[in-house]
Amino acid sequence: MKKIILKYYVVGLLAGSLTGCDFIDCDESSDYKKEDIIVSYERTKQMATHVYSFLPNGFCNIDGAMLDAATDDAVHVYRTSKIQRFVDGTWGANSVVDDVWSHYYEGIRAANLYLKEAEGLTFEDWKFNDNYEAWMKSFEYYKHEVRFLRAYYYFELIKRYKNVPLVDKVLTPEEANWVEPASLEKVAKFILDECDELKKILPANFSDGFMDKETGRITRGAAMALASRLKLYLASPLYSSDSPEKWKNAADAAYEIIGQASTLGYGLSKYSDLFDEDNNKEKEVILARPVGESGSFEQSNFPMGVQGGKTSTCPTENLVSAYEMKADGTPFDWGNETMRKNPYAGRDPRLAMTIAYNGMEWPKTALQIWEGGANGLPLNNATVTGYYLKKYVNNDISFESGATVTKKHHNWILFRYGEILLNYAEAMANAFSPSYKDGDKYPISALDAVNELRRRNDVDMPSYPDDISKEDFIKRLKNERRVELAFEGHRFWDVRRWKELDETTEIYKVQIRKDGTDMLYDKQLYGERVVRDCMYFYPISNSERFKNTNLIQNEGW
């Protein structure tokens, strides 16, 4: 594992500074020692900030929006992209994709180092500084924030690799190369134990009574949200036989947030506001990571034919077909002549907020995705599915000659309240039934939770019927999760925890032809993905196993 030393200047604090500035700069050299960091509060603050820097940012990285191109929700247009190995089945221990093993263990080591070296610091030389009391108040929480980050990094590891070494102290390089893997269950217990303690210690926010008024720091809600997500995973088929008790645990964890939403400051925002430059200030966002000002995500996802656009992640017809009809919540049907002739009319409003389709004014003018159109094939690298990505893409940015706005702030959402409602609905339906509730422990039902989500201001989809069966509810809820959380890094993991990879092999596109003034739409098979049972977990890179022979390769790799 690499050793890290931060440069000796003050950086903006933590993942959510109000400026959204670039995260951190660091030299790879040697570790801070206590005698190095004891000299100032700011130096210690930098160490804590550094641990935040390992959080995923999701933009132009495989572990974010692009990850949907390894599912049935999207296709990556460039055949040379590493993500194509997920698609064609050529990934393995010698050709890993999304290889984050060393990245997260560096983050864990940075956390362990901070917890060791910052313990007991009082900054005696600064005691008479006017800001001393405010510094110490923030400093007291840093260790708890760092503990959360370490727990979060372990979650990212176990969902990929299953059994991984559990390290809670600073190791020498030699010691690190001999650690043995712990079971997923043991690591999961460590994460949940940490979350259980931290939710009792961390504040609901850092707005009141703190000197810097930072947003984006780890809060009580973040610890509760991590527990909710992990318990939902642990109750799911990949990790457990059908266990009502585990589903109840997942429901309890989600409701703990729902029941305290007002105190914690959470609620549903407008869907359209969740993915703009100021989304980290929305009441729905529990934790987001800012990545500073940039236009790279827009360059990667503006349609071909738009100045500066080069395409990247193209939504599939599979995903587009998942958006229901606005009027009554019925599924879209390619067999319905009226729907087929005008396939984007009268649909769930989230479709137009997530995906750019033919005729939509995006980013400034109406898209021509038909064959021969300004944004369609055979234009080199035009969308191969008939769609372009819109979610998180900021159309205030322009790369036209003379444009004054070429970059904007971006904040990648890690947890939001909408996910918690979906977690609760899934857990309750599996533990009990869609309509079950009691006045004490479970005062709202699975139906109540999902209907609340669907009724947010700018979505306002019809409620699920009260008499819906458990089987139909769970089927529709999986679809709801798919459209609500599209391109937020969930689909890849959801189809795994549900053990439904074999249902995601066929990928569909829409062919669009122009006949005079008419548009002709035709759903077609784009291709088939390679799926094997071993793909539910990642292979451990052979390079890691060469360094540490105690690591055990996952089955099938």
LOKOLKOL-149271 format. One record per residue: x negated, y negated, z of N, C-alpha, C in turn. Coordinates in steps of 0.05 Angstrom, whole numbers, plus 5000, padded with zeros to 4 digits. Atoms other than C-alpha are relative to their C-alpha. Example, Ala and Ser with C-alpha at 12.3 -4.5 7.8 and 13.67 -1.06 7.14 Angstrom:
BEGIN
498250245000475450905156498249765000 501650244999472750215143501549785014 
//
This chain:
BEGIN
498350245000500050005000498349755000 501650245003497449314982500149835026 500150194978495248815034500649724989 499150265010498148115029499149775018 500450254985495947425051501349774986 498650225012500146815039498149764998 501750245003496946175013500649815024 499850174976495745655067501549744993 498350245002501345165050502850085006 497349954991508445105071501850064976 498149945021513645435028502849975010 497250024992521245345028500950245014 499349784983524245775081502150184988 498149795002527446425066501650014974 498749945025531946715013502049804991 497850185008537146175013499549715006 500450294996533945495018501949854982 498050155014538744964996499149914973 501050085025534144764940499950234980 500249775018533945464911497350024987 502650025013526545364898498850274995 501449755005521845894872499150125026 500049874974520946404925497449985015 502549984984513746504945497650034982 502549955014506646494922498250155019 501849844983501546984948497650094986 502549885010494447224939499850285011 500449734989492947954945497150025010 502750004988487147964993499950175025 500149854975487448155066502349905018 497850064983492448145122499449765018 500250194978493947585170499550165026 500349894973491647735240501349805019 498650174981494747455303498549735003 501450244997489146955309500349804977 499550175023490846695239502749865002 497350115000498246595250500849855025 499350124975498246365322499649704999 500750295001495645685300502549834994 497850185005502445445276502650164995 497449895006509845585271500450044970 499649995029509645445196498650254988 501449765011504546005184501750255006 498349774993509046495221502550014983 497750035017514946235182499550114972 500749905027511246395117499950315000 500149714999510147105140502850124999 497249905000517647195153501249964972 499050055027519246875086498950214981 501249815018514447355052501650275000 498549744999518547955076502549984983 497650045017524647655041499350034971 500750015029520847634975500350274987 499649745012521948374964502950074994 497249965007529448304958500350004970 499650005029531948474888501349744991 498750255010533847874845502050054978 497849915019537848244791500049874973 500050145026536247764734497750104983 502149915018532448054675498450225012 501449784988530548644718501850254998 498449755003532649374713501850045024 498449944976535349374784502349805004 497850194998540648854769502150034978 498049995021545348674713499350194977 500949825021541149064663500650295006 499749724993542249704702502650124989 497649905011549249754674499650124972 500649895026545949914607499050295003 500649724995544050584639502650155009 497449884994551550714651501749994975 498150025022557650754606501149724997 499050275001558850014617498549824981 501650185017553349734572497950154984 502249905017548049854519497949784999 502250195004541249524517499250014971 500350015029540149284446497250074990 502849955009532549374445499250295006 500549724996530550094434497350055015 502649974987523549974463500249955030 499850064971526249774532499850255016 500349774982524450234589502750125008 497449904990531750294608501150214981 499149805019532850714545499350285010 500749744989529451284583502250125017 497749914986535451314628502150114981 498049935019539751374566499550264985 500649775017536051894526498950245016 500849784983533852324585497050055000 502949965002526352224574498549905025 501450084975524951954644499350245017 500949784983521352384694497849915018 502150074980515752414745497649874987 502250135015510752194692500849764985 498950235015515251674660502349885015 497950104982519051344716501249744990 498650255007524150784707501049895027 499150124974526150284761498350115023 501949884980519950514799499449805022 500250194979520750134864498750125026 501149874976517350624912497949825013 502150154987511050214924501049715006 499050274995514849554919501449985028 498650014974519449714978498350085023 501949944978513950035019498249775006 501550254994509949395011501749815017 498250174984516149025037500250115028 499849884973516749515095497449965016 502550064986509349435111499849715008 500050284992510048685110501849955024 498250034977515948745158498750115025 501449884976512049205205497749825009 502250184992506148735203501049765014 498850244987510448135220500850075028 499049924974513748505278497850055020 502349954983507048705305498649745008 501750234995503248055298501549765012 498550234989508847565316501050055028 498949944973510747915380498649845022 501150154977509847475441498949724994 501150265006507846845404501749785013 498650234987509546195440499049734989 501050255012505445675399499449795021 500650184977502645365462498949734991 501350255008498544855424502049804988 498050185013504944565394502349945019 497850024980509044535458501149725003 499150284996509343775459500949874973 498950105026511543715386503049955003 497150064998518443395379501850234990 498449785012520744005339499750275013 500849754988518144525387502450185007 497749844992524844755415501650104976 498649925024528144775346498450224986 501649795013522245175319500450275015 499949764984522645675376502850144997 497449885004530145765365500150164974 500149865025529045955293498150245001 502049794998522846365309501250255014 498849774985526846805358501750174982 498349845018531347025301498450144977 501549895023525847175250499650305002 500549724997524247845280502450174994 497649855005531448065275500749994970 499650015029531947825203498250194986 502049825012525648205186500850305005 499049734995528548835219502250084980 497949955020534648775174498850064973 501349975027530248695112498750284998 501249735000526349325131502250214997 497849805003532949705139501150004972 498950025027535449445073498250134980 501949885019529149665037500150315003 499749714997529950355067502650104986 497649935014537050375040499550024970 500649995029534450204970498350254993 501749775005529450774977501650265001 498649744997534151325001502150044979 497949975021539551184949498750094974 501549915024534151304896498750275004 501849784997529551824925500950215020 498949814980533652164980498350015025 501749974976528352385031497549844996 502350175003522951875043498649975027 501350054974517651725096501249775015 498950214983520351325154497749895017 502450124987514850845178500949755014 499250244985516050335233497749875014 502450134990508950125247498049954978 502050065020502949855209498050234998 501849785005498950415177497549914985 502350045017491950415149500650144973 499649865026491550615075499650305002 500549724997488851285097502550135013 497649904987494751395145502450014982 497750025018499751175092500050234980 500149785019497251725046500450275012 499449744987498952265096502850025012 497450004987505952075118501850214987 498249805010511252605111502849894997 497250115004518352485085501850085023 497949954981524052435134502650064984 497549945014531052695116501649744995 498350235005535952215085501749945024 498350044976540352315147498549855022 501550134979534752105193499549704993 500550285008533151475153502649845001 497450134999540551315147500749935029 499450064971541251365223498349775009 501750224993535350895231501249744990 498850255011538650385185502449925015 497550064987545350435219499549915029 500750084972542250385289499049715000 500950275002538649755267502349814995 497750185006545049455238501749975024 498350014976548849625301498849815021 501250194981543849245344500049724989 500350275011542948665297502649854998 497550155002550248505289500849885027 499550114973550348365364498149765006 502050214994544347895360500149774980 500250205021544547525294502449815001 497750195000548846895287501750044975 498349985023554746845240498949834977 501350165020550946295203497849835013 502150174990545045825210500549714995 499350285006548845185197500149835025 499650174976550144955268497850065020 502049984978544744825319497250084991 502749935010538844985273498949774985 501350245010533844475251500349974970 500250025029533544635177502650054985 497449955012540844825164499850194976 500449825023538545395119502450174995 498149795008543345825080498350234988 501449775012541446515055498450165019 501449834980538146765119501850235007 498549764992540247435145501849945024 498050064979546547365187501250265011 498449774989551047815228501550144979 498549895022555347915167498450184982 501749845018549548175126499450275013 500549754987547948705178502550184999 497649855002555248915179500650104972 499649925028555648925103498350234992 501749775006549649385098501050265012 498949764987552749865148502550094985 497649935015559349845108499250154975 500849875025555850015043498850285005 501449744994551550565073502150215009 498149804990557350895110501950094977 498449915023561450895046498550204983 501749805015555751245010500050265014 500349754985554951755066502650165000 497549855001562351935061500750114972 499449945028562152014985499050284993 500649725007561652694950497150074997 502849945004554252644933498650065027 501349984974552452595007501550175020 498449864980558052975041502350164987 497549885008563553475033502249825010 497850184993570353155040500550005030 499950024970570052915112501749765008 498350224990575952505139498649835021 501350154978571552305198498049804988 501950185012566152005153501449784985 498450215013571451635112501049815021 499050184979574251365177497749825010 502350164992567251135197499549774980 500350205021566750775130502149785002 497850194997573550455140499649825024 500550164976571650235210497949784995 502250195005565249905185500949774982 499050215018568849525130502049825015 498050174986574649305175498749835021 501350174981569749045226499449724989 500450255013568148505175502749864994 497450115008575348415150501449885024 498750094976577948345221498849755012 501350244990572847795236499449804978 500650165023573047465168500149705006 499750284993575446805196497649905017 502250074982570146785251497349994984 502549985016564646995202500049794977 499950195022567046485151500350114973 499749875026568746975096502949994990 497449995013574446995047499550034970 500349975029575747074973499849734986 500350245015573346534926501350044973 499249965027575546404855497850174986 501949825013572446944812498049854983 501750155018569746444763497849845014 502050154985565846094819497850175012 501949814987562046714841497450034985 502449945016556946704785498849754987 501250245010555045984775497649925017 502550084987549045594800500449945030 499550054972552345434867501450235014 498549774988555146124882499150075028 501049934973550846204944501549845022 498550164981555345674977502950095003 497349914999561746054965500650175025 499349864975565546335025500050304997 499949715005565847024992497250125002 502749905001558247094989498950055028 501149934974555347465048497049975000 502950035003548147485023499449984970 500950035027545047224959497049935000 502850085003537847154936499749804978 500550205021536046514899497450074985 502449955016530946574843499049754987 500950255010530045844828501249924974 499050095026531245464764498850164978 501049845022530745874701502050004978 498249965023533645974632499550274987 500749755012530846664620502350194997 497749825002537347034635501849914977 498550105022540846594585498750074973 501549935024535446704533500450304993 499849715004536147454543502950084993 497249915004543747454538501849824983 498550155019546046884494500250174974 499749845024548747194430498049944978 501650055025544447284368501749814983 498650205016546146704322500349745015 500050244984546046214380497049925004 502850094998539645794384498850095026 501549914976534746124432501050275010 498949754990539246734443498750244986 501249775012536347424432501450265009 498449774992541547894463498350185019 501349814982539848434514502050215008 498149814988545448764553502749964987 497550035014551648894511502150185013 497949844988558049114546501250194979 498849805018561449734517503049984999 497149985001568549864496501050155023 499249854976568850354554500849805022 499550204979568449764602502349824992 497950185009572849304561502850135002 497449864998578349834558500950045029 499349964972578149874634501649765011 498550234990581249174641502950034992 497149955004588749244650501449774987 498350215011594448854620500949825023 499450204979595848214659502950025009 497150024994603448264656500950205021 498949794983604548924690497950205011 502149834989597849244706499750264987 500349755015598549794655497450014985 502649985014592350064620500249894971 500250075028590149784553500150264984 499649765016591950274498499449954970 500750045028588450304430502150124982 497949885016594350724406502449824997 497850195002599050134416499349804979 500750175023599249754350499849715007 500150284993600749084382497449935016 502550054985594949144431497650024982 502449965017590149394378499649764981 500350235019591548804331498949755014 501050244985589948294386499150105027 500849844976585948694437499349835025 500950164977583848114482502249825011 497850174991590647784491501450145024 498449904978594447864557498550195018 501649814984588748224593499449885028 501150084974586148194665498149764995 501750245004583047484670497050055005 502849954995576547794695498550094975 501249925025575248064625498649764987 501150245013574247364597497949855017 502050124983570047164657497450175002 502249814998565347764648498850054973 500949905026564847924574500849804979 499550185023564347494511500750174977 499049835022568447774454500649834975 499550135026570147594382502149785003 498150225000573546914375499949835025 500350174976571846674446498149774995 501850225002568645994449497850045021 502249934982561946194478497350004984 499950184977557245884495501249734994 498750265007559845274456502050034978 498249985024563245514392501150294999 498749745002567746094373498150214989 501749785009563946754367501150144975 499449855024563847104300498650275001 501349744996562347824318500850204979 499349815021565548134258497550054982 502249925018560948484208499649784979 500650225018557547924169500449735013 499650254986559547394220497449895012 502450144991554746894251498750145024 501149864976553847334314500350304999 499549725002555148024287498050144982 501749845019551648584249500649924972 502649884997547748644205497849815010 502050184989544248054239498250165018 501949854985537948334269500349955030 499750004971538848504343502749885010 497350074992546148294343501250225017 498749794984550748664391500750254984 499349755013551549394374502650115010 497549904988557849464415502449824993 497950195006561848854392500449805022 499750174977560848484457497449895010 502350124987556048014493500649965030 499650044971554947924568500549705006 499450274992557947304600499549955029 500350044971557747414675497249925007 502550114991552147024708498549834979 501350155021550346704641501149715001 499150284996550645944648500049854973 499950125026553145604585499649695001 500950284999551144914611497149984988 502749995012544245124587500250014970 500149995029542445004515497150004991 502750005011536245144474500049874972 499950165025538444704416497949775002 501950225001533444174394501249755013 499150244986533943574439501750055025 498349934976537843944494498549915025 501250104975536743644563500150205023 499749804979538944254604499150274989 501149755010534644864591499750215022 500149814978534845174660501849915023 498350054978539245224721499350195023 500449824977539045524791501750254996 498749745000540946254796499850135027 499949864974542946644858501250284996 499049735004543647404855501450095025 498449924977549247654900499250295008 500649734989547248244944502450125015 497649924987553548284986502149784998 497850205000560347944980502550135011 497649914986567047995014501850184982 498449835017570548284953499150295000 500949724998566148904957501050125026 499149894974568048985031502950094998 497249925003575448995013500250264983 500049755016574049534960498950235016 501049794982569849935010502250105019 497949934981575549915059502350164986 497849865014580850115008499250284993 500949735007576750704984499950185024 500349844976575250945054502750075012 497449954988582350875080501750194983 498549825017585451225020499150285002 501149734997580751815028500450115028 499649914973581451845103502950065007 497249984993588951755105501750024974 498350025024593351525047499949704992 500150285009594050885005501649815018 498350184985599550605049499750025030 500249974971597250835118498849765014 501150204982596150325172501350035027 498750014973597450245246499449725011 500150274990598249615286497549935015 502350054983591849685325497450034985 502649965012585850005293499849934970 500050055029587849955220502549844993 497650165004592749375214500649944971 499450025028592149345139499450264985 500349755014592649915089498149964977 501650015024588450095029501349844978 498550165019593949804986499849705006 500150284992593849155025497349884991 502750105006586249085015499649964970 500550025029586049214940501949794988 498250205010592248784928499149725007 501150264993589048204965497949924981 502150065020583148254919501149934973 498850045026587448284857501649734999 498450245000591447674879498349745004 501650254998585447194884500949804980 498750225015587246514854499850024970 500350015029584446564784500150284987 499649735011585847314775502950075000 497149974997592847424802501150234984 499049765013593748134776502350125017 497849884986600048524794499050195021 500749814978599848924859500450294991 499549725004599349674858502850075011 497449934989606150004868499850135028 500149904972607850174940500150315002 499749714999609550894923497850154985 502149875016603051044886498950245016 501149764987600251744900497149955007 502850034992593551834933498150044976 501749945023590552134870499949774980 499950225018592951574826498749755011 501250244988590851044876496950014998 502949985001583651304880499049974972 500850045028583251344804500149714992 499750295006585750624797498049845016 501950154983581250394854497250014988 502649985013575150664819499849824976 499950195023577250274758499849715009 500050274988578449654801497149935008 502750054991571449714830498249954975 501650025025568649794759500349724988 499650265013571749144732499249775019 500550214981571048734796497049965003 502850024994563648894806498250054976 501549965025561448964733497549834999 502550135003554148774722499049875026 501150094974552848674796498350225013 501849804990548749304804501350235015 498649794984554149784830500750254983 498949785015556650224773498050244999 502149795002550050614766500150185025 500049854974550450814840502750125006 497349904994557950904844500550274986 499449755014558351444790498250225011 501749794987552651804826501350095027 498949924974555751784895502650144997 497549865006562352014865499550274986 500849775015558552564828501650024974 498450025025561752344762498349934976 501850065023555652274717501050134974 499249865025558452794669502449874987 497750145012564452334657499249754986 501050255011560051774631498350034975 501949945022556652094572500849864973 499150115026560851834513500249695002 500150295001559551104496501449904975 498350105022564450714453499449704995 500350275010563950074413502649914986 497850095017568849644374498849904974 500850115026567849534300502049794992 498350235007570548864276499549934971 500250085029571948714203502049774995 498250225007574848084173501250054973 498649955025580148174120501749754994 498650265004582047484094499949845026 499850144975584547124155500550195024 499449804979585947774193497550135010 502149854988581348124241500950295005 499349724997581348884241498150125021 501549894977579049224306500350305000 499949715000577149954310498150115021 501649874980574650344370498550234988 501749795011568850804351498050115020 502149894983563951274385497449884992 502750115005557250934391497950215003 502049804995553351514420500650155025 499749844975552552014477497549995016 502350014981548151974538499350285009 500949754989543952534565500350005030 499549984972546152754634499250285010 500749744987543153294679500449965030 499450014971544553474752497849875016 502250124985537653254774500149705000 500050295002539252544754501649855021 498650134978543352414816498049865019 502250134985536752234850497649964981 502350055016530351954821497850205005 502549854994523952344812498149815015 502150154988518252124856497750004981 502250025019512651874812497750195007 502349824995507052374804497649855010 502350164990502151804817500249975030 499750014970505151734887499450265013 500549744989504952474898497150084998 502949965001497652484876498749875024 501250144977496051974930500850135026 499049884976500352334982501250274994 499249735007500853084974502250115018 497849924983505953125031502749934989 497450075012511352824987501150244984 498749775013516253334961501849904977 498550095023519053254891502950085002 497249945000526553214883500650234980 499349765015529953834855500649934970 499550035029529953894779498049844985 502050175013524153424766497250135001 
//
